[in-house]
C-alpha cells in the first residue's frame, strides 16, 4: 500500500485530478455568467454540471476525511473553493458526516444521516430522506458547533461561521452582478447538488443490519461507477477506515470481503 507523501504539494499525486475537476466545474459554473452562450451551449453546460458537480461533492467528501494538501493554508483555500463549487461547506461535512455519521452507530438515533425516521424508526422513502437531509443539515451543524463551543472547542463554530459568511458573500455578489444567470447556474445548481448528496447516501445505508462495522452499509463494486465516483461504492471499507485514501478502498475491500454479508454486496445500483 502506497504511503502518502509528506514533502510534496499533495499527499497523493493522483489527487491532482480531483483539483482539476473542481477547477473545471467552477469554471463551467461561471462561464454562462461572463460569456453569452447559445441555447444549445447552455443546455450542454447544464448537462455537464449535473454530471460533474456530484463528483466534486465526492471530492469534498474525500478531502474532509483526508486533506489533499500537506500545507494547512492550501487545505483551507481548497475548503472554500469546494464550498462554492459543490454547494456544501466543508465544515458541514466535518460536523454532520465525519462526527455525526461516522462517529455514531449507523441508523441509530445519534446518527445524523440515519435513513430511519427518529420517531417511528421506519425507513424514510427516498424523497423523504432527500428533503429531510437537505433541510436539517445546516441547523444540525449549528447545534453541534454550539455544543462543541460550550465544551471549550470553539474551532468548529468559528469555521462554520467564516465558511458560511464566505459562501453567502460569494453567492450574493454573483447574483448582484450577474442576476438571473448567477441565480440559476451558481446558487440554483449548488442547491440542487446539496440535495443530490442525500440520494447517494440513501442506498448505502438502507436495509442494513448495522450489527458491526461490516454490516453497517451496502456496497457496489461496479467498475464504471467506482471509476466515476472515486470508489465510493466500496463503502464498507470506507466505514471501516474513514481516513483511508479513496484510491486504496478497492484493495482494502478485497481483504475484508469474507466479512461482508452477501445481501449487502449489491449487484446493481438502486
ABEGO torsion letter per residue (X at the ends): XBBBBAABABABAAAAAAAAAAAAAAAAAAAAAABBBBAAAAAAAAAAAAAAAAAAAAAAAAAAABBABABAAAAAAAAAAAAAAAGBBAAAAAAAAAAAAAABBBGBAABAABABBAAAGBBBBAAAAAAAAAAAAAAAAAAAAAAAAAAGBAAAAAAAAAAAAAAAAAAAAAAAAAEAAAAAAAAAAAAAAAAAAAAAAAAAABGBAGABAAAABBBBABAAAAAAAGGAABAAAAAABAABBAAAAAAAAAAAAAABBAAABBABBX
